[in-house]
Amino acid sequence: MINITVFHLSQIGIDIEEKKRKTAKNILSLARRYFTPSEVDYLAQIPDPDAQQKEFIKLWTLKVSLLMVLKSI
């Protein structure tokens, strides 16, 4: 999964994660530590563990790339 976030067309944040990356057995526990309550609720509504893990990694890469942009401003 690759996410590129561009801010004001001059700041770029990039995060690359392996699609088959091993994550914690309890995705929601990890999500509660780093994600907003609405993001945790979103993940909790996904019944399939594999789909839940994919969405977790998607949210994670979005957050990291955005934080990289904000940190560079």
Summary of the structure (lengths in Angstrom):
residues: 73
radius of gyration: 13.1
end to end distance: 24.4
largest distance: 39.1
contacts: 186
relative contact order: 0.27
helix: 55%
strand: 16%
